[in-house]
Amino acid sequence: MMIKITIAVLLFISPTFPQNLAQNGPWCVANRKVSDQVVQAAAVWTCQQSGVDCSRIQLGQNCFLPNTIKDHASVVFNTYYQHFKHQGGSCDFHGAAVITQTDPSHGSCQFESVPVSTYRAR
């Protein structure tokens, strides 16, 4: 009887976490508090950088929807951040982006996250 009560109490008081809580994040996403114009300018610059593939946000691709500036920018910012964070790249883009620990992936649009532990100083 005591075991059943203990399990019931543990289930009741144990915190539940969102399913998309970061297992290995962080991710870099558009700052929702910044204007679309600022975010778009930063996203355009980001797409011009070598090593950043922006084709995933094109019409018909897996990250085209939702078709908003901030959703597209989030894909682009995260691609840049994951590619360059271990070389000193940041997630700021003059305030247009922020770090999140919540995986922003949705549907078939998967946001990459490269754990810090996969990189070692040489």
N, C-alpha and C positions, 0 to 999 in steps of 0.2 A: 504494500500500500504506500509506504514512504517513497519508494522509487517512482511510482506513478505521479505522486504529488510533486516530487523534485523535477521530473521531466516536464510536467505541465507548467511549473513556475519558470523553469529555464526557457521554455518556448515562449512564454508570455513576456519575460523581461529581456530576452535576447534582441539586440537591435537587428533590424532588417535593413539591407542595403539595396539601392537600386541595382537592377540587373546590369546596367551599363557602367557601374562604378569601375574606375580604372583598375585593371589588374597589373598593368605595366606602364601606363602613361608616363609623363604627361603629354597632352596634345596642345596645339596652338590653334586658336580659333579667333574669328573676328570679334572685336569688342562691340557689343550691342549698344553701348552708350555713345559711340562715335558716329558721326554722320556718314551716310552712304557715300558721299563724295570723297571723304578722307579714306574710307575703307577701299573704295574702288581705285583710287590713285595708288595706294599701297599694293593692291593686288596686281595692277598693271605692271608696276615696277618688279614685283616678285616674279611674274611670268617671264620677264625679260632676262632673268638670271639663269646662267648655265646650270644645268642639273635639276631644274624645276620643270616637271611635265604638267602642263595645264590642260592637256587634252581631255582629262577626265570630267571637266566641267562643260564640255562642248555638247551641243544638241545631240541627243541620242546616246550619250555616254552615261555610265553608271552614277555619276555625281552631278548630272545636269539639274535634276530635281531635288529639292525645291529650287526653282529658278529665281533666286534673289541674289543681290550683290553680296550680302553678308554670308549666305550659305556657300556661294562659289568662292568667296575670299577665304573662308575657313578651310576649304580643301587646299587651296593654293598656299596659304600661310603654313598649314601643317606640313605640307610636302616640303617646303623650304626648311622649316624648323627641324624636321626629322633628318633631312639630308645634311644640314650644316651645324646642328647644335653641338656636335663633338669637335667642331673646328672653330668654335667661338660664335657661331650664329645664334641670334636671339629671337625671341618671340615678342616683338614690340611694334615694329613698323611704324614708328612715330606715334605710338598710342593706338594704332588701328587694330591691334591684336592683343590677346591675353592668353595666359596659360590656364588650362583646365585639367582637373583630375578625372573628369567624367568623359568617357569615350563618346565622341560626337558621331560615331558611325550610325548610319541609318539605312535600312534596306540593303541594297547591293552596293551602296557607297561606304566602303570601309576606310577608316582613317588609320594610317600606319602609326605605329608607336615603336620606336627603337629604344630598348632599355639601355640605360647607361652602362650596365654591367657587360654589354656585348663589346664595348670598346675598351682598349687598354693602351696606356701610354707606351710608346716605343722608344 
